Amino acid sequence: MIATYQRTDLFEKIIKIHNQNLHIALNKTLPIQIPKKLTAEIELITSMGEEHRQKLGQAAADFRTLMEITFPDASIWMTGSFAAGVDLPSSDLDFTLKVPSLGEKPEFAKLKAIRAKLSAFRAFRNVFLTGGSIPVLKMVHTATDVDIDVTIDNEAPKKNTMLLAVYGQMDERFSKLCRGVKKWAADSGVENSRMGRVNSFSICLLFVHYLQQVGVLPKELPSIDGSIETISNWKFKEEIGWVSQNKDSLGALLWGFMRYYSQFDFVTQWISIRQGKALEKRRDEEGDPLDGLPRNNLLIVVEDPFLVPAFNCARSLRQCDIYHRIVEEFVEAEKTIREKSRFPSRKSIGRVEVEKDGKSIDSKIKEIEYDVDLDQEASKSWE
């Protein structure tokens, strides 16, 4: 006998409050000027990150160069948001390595050996190791202040990074919109796995699922093979015969994303990118999940597209009050777009741009002051 997911009284209360907020009719449309304004703001978010993107590229090149010098046999994969084309001005760099010359040592020992070599170079500072199930070598690129996280023998991030990069090649709207959605999630507090919310990759997968439902992206999972460096040379759209029939603007799609999840019942449904749809949470009589439902499935469930057995990328969300807050953020974001005709950020995009310019000027002033101080010190040395 198959049993559907059983709700507790607390979950019933959450759903009741949630449903009270679902006041938006499915056939409701936005005035034409709102998507146009939103589209311009999303384009601005992408352009605002260009300076940081150049720093990420410089830091990545320096890391690769030093790794090739110190460990000529190393295979180096860049993973994460920058490699996937969905980075923000706050993004860091992520790499995973394979170094055959380090033999069969534990991962921590291998990273310790790499740290010993890289610490000899001034190109990186604050080089240190963190433990845990997946050890991470952390450092800061001296010239750009870009943070870098390095793992070794870590396969999981590769395909996830490549999947997002492939989607960006399939439809150029994906990368721009994904940056916008990630900015909203960071500003609103929806994204912060360390604080018991959801991580950045889960946000990206939520967005992928929505685009699958509206025909921007295919519901079939693309075949991922090779390396991230070869993606720009692949012709995925031709290989799978995919041409999107959805021609909605960036603004219209962002509003649709917020509207979709303001009405989504995360307590009784879960999301599978692999299957291209949302499914009901079902269990058998013993309480074991059915239909590929991952464990850790009480609240938001976003299945990792590749891992077997099934794995919930949003497993860091465990508290009902935080879950309710996240749902409310979707509701408020949709309302902000519909009623205030602007990007759902705590600060307007224009305000962020002004503050960014101000910080840039402050930074240049500090550089000048630093140079003056150095000149004064040099003068003193001759006295």
CORRAKA-V70481 format. One record per run of one state. SS is the DSSP state (~ for helix, > for strand, _ for the rest). FROM is the first residue (numbers start at 1). TO is the last residue. If there is no record, write none. Layout:
SS&FROM&TO, SS&FROM&TO
//
This chain:
_&1&1, >&2&4, _&5&8, ~&9&20, _&21&31, ~&32&48, _&49&49, ~&50&70, _&71&73, >&74&79, _&80&80, ~&81&84, _&85&92, >&93&99, ~&100&102, _&103&106, ~&107&118, _&119&123, >&124&130, _&131&135, >&136&141, _&142&146, >&147&152, _&153&155, ~&156&170, _&171&171, ~&172&188, _&189&190, >&191&191, _&192&192, ~&193&195, _&196&197, >&198&198, _&199&199, ~&200&213, _&214&227, ~&228&233, _&234&235, ~&236&240, _&241&249, ~&250&262, _&263&268, >&269&272, _&273&276, >&277&280, _&281&281, >&282&284, _&285&288, >&289&289, _&290&301, >&302&303, _&304&311, >&312&312, _&313&319, ~&320&340, _&341&348, ~&349&382, _&383&383
//
